[in-house]
Structures are given as structure tokens and as C-alpha cells.
Amino acid sequence: MPIYSASYLMRTQRRGCYSFRMKVPLDLQSCIGKKELRASLRTGYTGEAHFKARLIEGRVQQLFRKIRIRF
């Protein structure tokens, strides 16, 4: 059975660097004040970008859970 991994990578055409992009869930948009989170991964290498994006995605999911517990 294949393992599904969500990808939050975007690559800029101008510089060739990867960025992390993730939608904020509707129930948290008013708390966070944004509909989408973005961050530069500061790399043009695919493998390194995937690794960094997975780290950020994990931290963001933890943050979402903490916010939901408090509100």
C-alpha cells in the first residue's frame, strides 16, 4: 500500500527556490488572521526542500492542535 505524503512545495520561476505554502483551516483563520501560510525554504534542491517542508508542516499541525485546544 503506498504511503501518501502531502506536498506543500512551490517553486519560484525567477530564482528557482522552493517555498512552503499551506492553507489555514477555516475554523482557525479568524484566530490566525490569515488564509494561507507561506515561508521560503531557501533552497533549490528538491530533496532538501521536501525535508524542510515536512518539518514545517509538522510544526504547523502541532500549532493548529494547540490553538484548537485553547479556543
C-alpha positions in Angstrom: 0.0 0.0 0.0 1.5 3.4 -1.0 2.2 5.9 1.7 0.6 9.3 0.9 2.6 12.4 1.8 1.1 15.8 1.3 3.3 18.2 -0.5 3.3 21.9 0.4 6.1 22.9 -2.0 6.1 25.7 -4.6 9.0 26.6 -6.8 9.5 30.2 -7.9 10.2 30.7 -11.5 12.6 33.6 -11.1 15.0 32.3 -8.6 14.3 28.6 -8.6 14.0 28.4 -4.8 11.3 26.4 -3.1 8.7 27.8 -0.8 6.3 26.2 1.8 2.6 27.0 1.3 -0.3 25.7 3.4 -3.9 26.8 3.7 -5.1 27.6 7.2 -8.3 25.7 8.1 -11.5 27.7 8.1 -12.1 27.4 11.8 -8.6 28.9 12.6 -8.5 31.7 10.0 -10.0 34.2 12.4 -7.6 33.3 15.2 -4.5 33.4 13.0 -5.6 36.3 10.8 -4.5 34.6 7.5 -6.0 32.2 4.9 -2.6 30.8 4.0 0.9 30.4 5.5 4.0 30.9 3.3 7.7 30.6 4.0 10.8 30.4 1.9 12.7 27.2 2.2 15.8 28.9 0.9 16.9 26.0 -1.3 16.7 25.0 -4.9 17.3 21.3 -4.2 14.2 19.1 -4.2 15.3 16.6 -1.6 16.2 19.3 0.9 13.0 21.2 0.2 10.9 18.2 0.9 12.7 17.6 4.2 12.3 21.2 5.3 8.6 21.3 4.2 7.8 18.2 6.2 9.4 19.7 9.3 7.5 22.9 8.9 4.2 21.0 8.2 4.6 19.0 11.4 5.2 22.2 13.5 2.3 23.9 11.9 0.0 21.0 12.6 1.1 21.0 16.3 0.3 24.7 16.4 -3.1 24.2 14.9 -3.9 21.5 17.5 -2.7 23.8 20.4 -4.9 26.6 19.1 -7.9 24.4 18.8 -7.5 23.2 22.4 -7.3 26.7 23.8 -10.3 28.0 21.9 
